Amino acid sequence: MPEIKRIVIVGGVAGGASAAARARRLSETAHIVLFERGPHVSFANCGLPYHIGGDISDRRKLLVQTPESLRARFNLDVRVNSEVVAIDRAAKEVLVRERLTGREYREPYDALVLSPGAEPVRPPVPGAGDPRVLTLRNLEDMEAILAAADGASVERAVVVGAGYIGLEMAEAFDGRGLEVVVVERLPQVLSVADPEMAFPLQEELARNHVELRLNVSAKAFVPAENGLDVLLDDGSLLRCGLAVMAIGVRPEAKLAREAGLELGPTGGIRVDDRMTTSDPAILAVGDAVEVRDLVTGSPAAIPLAGPANRQGRLAADVIFGRPGRYKDTQGTSVVRVFDQTFAMTGASEKALARAGRPFRKIYVHTADHASYYPGAKPIALKLLFDPADGRILGAQAVGQAGVDKRMDVLAVALRAGLTVFDLEDLELSYAPPYGSAKDPVNMAGFVAANVLRGDVSDWELEELANPGDALLLDVRMPEEFAQGTIPGALNVPVDDLRGRLSELPKDRELRVFCQVGLRGYVACRMLSQLGYRCRNLSGGYRIYGFWKGAGLDRR
Ligand code: FAD
């Protein structure tokens, strides 16, 4: 690019504000104009549900920066309530409309950065325009939700969509003392997750008296006496005071499309690994762009704050000719649902299956810290890896404590191209209040490496549909067995096995399971050395519970 004097940035929040601040740090002389359609810049959109729920009591805390603070610190020309309505690529100018006055003017640029974000999807169902049917993207939306939720007659809120924002809103409304119903079209919450790993979140909603209606969609919103009726496609009606639509977001690519910039198949603005669009003078970042999925290599729209911030920073580097490339998005994310935390990185099993990518999976259930130290809580962790070389392809974890820490380790491992064998060797911080000498991440490595080295063969719950002549062998204690087992299983506790071998057929495969997978592994090692055909259920009876709870036995 020639000498950059004028940088124009569209969108003043995550990606846009990052690009602007970085650009100033790289050049004291550039004229940097930041256009923001709304009245606020650089606000904490991720914090909005927590203000609604009451965790963040002071609204001002959500305003990370103001136009004045950006001017003072970075000498940025911040223009709020100013919408960029068109790009004249030939003249290298944008057309700006002031929202309060209606005045329009043109602003020239040498480099243009688009960070317009993504807009909540609003399906065209009757009544969706009712003022009590709301979405959440910015502070104004938050104020509208708060005003509606605090209405005198409002007792119940309906959240349509059980993705990250929908789940956070369910907790937020509960925090305001409202009855909450979550409506989800799919048979599970959190569609990015695999169903069995999302199941504990469904249980958590139930524990907190949030009603979850799966496999149904909102068909219409109908004004009613003292409220609003949400009509569902199973014919039922939900009377409420307000409804929040949280069914996903779509890239705000209209400006780019009308300017003739290329879009990708996901509808996001197409960029290269230098965040540059099909016009070399225009860069684009954040939720509006299409990225490449790190694991599957497929085009993807992954609306997360981390990628948006890093892309914004990179865009400024690119403008000033610095090296650096965007190295794809792996979708590392975390969400709190009451007392449970779910986190994931990389591809889910569903995504790998869709992409036709071979994979193996294991589950481990370990405590977040030494089980003898008070307060230890279980973490369920699923690891997906390449069957050929053990490379990590994805991970999901759910539990009450320590989930985020494990996922961040696995996110780094995935990004670094590590294998399950490397996880065995990781040296992680440990003292009893924090972890275990064998951290859950090490444990996942051990279990997966055992499978790949052939130390143990595993069986999968999907195989229950084809029992053949296999014998299900429950190696837990009789009291555990009595509380529930997989139908048809024979119970021989692991410690009794050597004395009861005569009960086990050598001509049939033994499908062994225990509570979490460890005793089953011990049993399988013993039995296979004694000449039995034996496979263990990774994750044990606990994962069977998740799997059945998620309805996977019926699919
Ligand atoms: P935004 O931050 O949305 O900024 C885009 C801005 O551009 C908007 O303010 C918009 O008004 C402005 N704009 C658009 N078009 C124009 C135009 N033509 N002219 C001028 N201005 C324009 N991500 C996480 O990783 N973790 C979380 O916990 C998390 N929680 C979230 C909770 C909520 C309620 C929401 C809404 C999002 C959450 N996200 C979270 C997603 C995260 O906020 C986004 O990924 C991130 O903000 C994207 O940054 P962006 O710059 O692309 O878009």
Boltz pocket constraint, residues with backbone or C-beta under 6 A from the ligand:
constraints:
  - pocket:
      binder: B
      contacts: [[A, 10], [A, 11], [A, 12], [A, 13], [A, 14], [A, 15], [A, 16], [A, 35], [A, 36], [A, 37], [A, 38], [A, 40], [A, 45], [A, 46], [A, 47], [A, 48], [A, 49], [A, 82], [A, 83], [A, 84], [A, 85], [A, 115], [A, 116], [A, 117], [A, 118], [A, 136], [A, 137], [A, 138], [A, 165], [A, 252], [A, 255], [A, 285], [A, 286], [A, 287], [A, 288], [A, 302], [A, 303], [A, 304], [A, 305], [A, 306], [A, 308], [A, 332], [A, 334]]
      max_distance: 6.0
